[in-house]
Amino acid sequence: MKKLFATAGIIMCLAAAAGCSQSGESQTEKQNTNEGGWAPQKNIEWVVTSSAGGGSDVYTRVIAEIMKDEGMVDQTILINNQTDGGGEVGRLRVSQEKSDGHLLLTFNSGDLVPMVTNTDNRIENFRPIAVMAVDRHLLLKGKKTPYADLKEALEAAKAGEKITIGGSKGEDYRLYEMFLDVSGLSDKQLTYIMYDATSDAITSLLGGHIDYCISKPASSIQYMESNDVEAEVALAKEPFGGSLGDIPLLSQATGLEDIEAPIWRGVVGPASMPDEAVKFWSDLLGQVSETEAWKTDYIEKNHLTPLYLPAEEAETYMKDYEKTILAQ
């Protein structure tokens, strides 16, 4: 995993350099790049395999809003949240759909992990279009969490109390498994409840149905700002910056080894998507990644690391990640 993200860092630098070299190009010139080529002619369906309000949903809606506000697409973008089977039904459907270029799927490492673990579906059944950002996680507690801090909760678990942690699929669950490993607790002492989306887990935390919640900042920042939840620790190897800079790492809060499972966020299409449509959407997402709205209203606001990879590089990146997961 370390090797994979070191490679990603190199790619990120190259992508940033390429973006800088085009900084003088006007928005109109960028939009004209695809003139004479493929362009959408009808409504665009954009499938999200998690519930409304979750990290993937927020990510998708921000992109769609920028595309419309910047006049990048004239057609209506219809966001379709398909959560059946933990999202596997929606992913399978997109992978098998006959495509004319008007069907997109939000896809990230949190989707890939359960997909390759529990099904025969693979990246080769999709057309990777772009990678847009890398996200990290927080461990939240609610007002009804009955422990002063995480250290007290861990002591209670060791003494026989059952502690519950909620979260989404994929990387959230991988972090839970890492947490079990570094804490020395069993899954009976520290139980995981999986939800279709982080927003569902946060709702359970607010209601006092779980003790802690694994979340990305994009899904939880509004609840933190309203003081409905508190970020107990940053599940990362390095502290967050900005307004999240005071959140301690796991090692600082408990003395345990720091853990992280960065989640890359991307977009794919069906395997049958035409090459010219892949190029259109990949170029358009590159334009989105250069807008101030993306940089401030999504990347900075939600404390992500920017990482735009066009179609060919995104395909290599996703397939390399898939090989890493399958090898574990």
Number of C-alpha atoms within 10 A of each C-alpha: 11 7 9 12 14 11 12 17 13 11 17 19 13 14 18 16 12 11 16 12 9 11 11 8 10 10 15 10 9 16 16 11 12 16 10 7 11 16 17 16 12 12 13 17 16 23 27 27 27 28 22 21 17 24 23 26 23 17 23 20 18 15 18 20 14 20 19 14 12 14 13 18 18 14 14 13 20 14 18 17 17 20 19 13 11 22 22 20 13 20 28 18 13 23 23 13 15 13 17 13 24 19 20 24 26 21 25 22 22 21 23 22 19 18 21 16 13 9 10 8 16 15 18 13 17 23 24 29 28 30 29 24 21 20 19 24 24 26 23 25 28 27 15 16 20 12 15 9 14 18 15 13 20 20 11 15 18 17 10 10 14 16 20 19 22 28 30 26 23 21 24 27 22 15 20 19 15 17 21 16 13 12 16 13 15 14 14 13 19 20 17 21 14 18 18 21 25 29 23 20 25 29 14 19 26 21 14 16 17 24 23 30 30 27 28 28 22 24 21 25 19 12 16 15 10 9 12 16 23 20 25 20 24 30 27 20 16 12 15 20 12 10 9 16 10 13 20 20 24 24 16 13 15 17 11 15 15 18 21 20 21 23 20 22 23 26 25 30 29 27 18 17 22 15 11 14 20 24 19 20 25 24 20 20 26 21 20 22 24 17 15 12 18 20 17 12 12 20 22 15 15 21 21 22 17 21 23 29 27 22 23 15 17 22 21 13 21 22 16 13 19 18 11 13 16 11 7 5
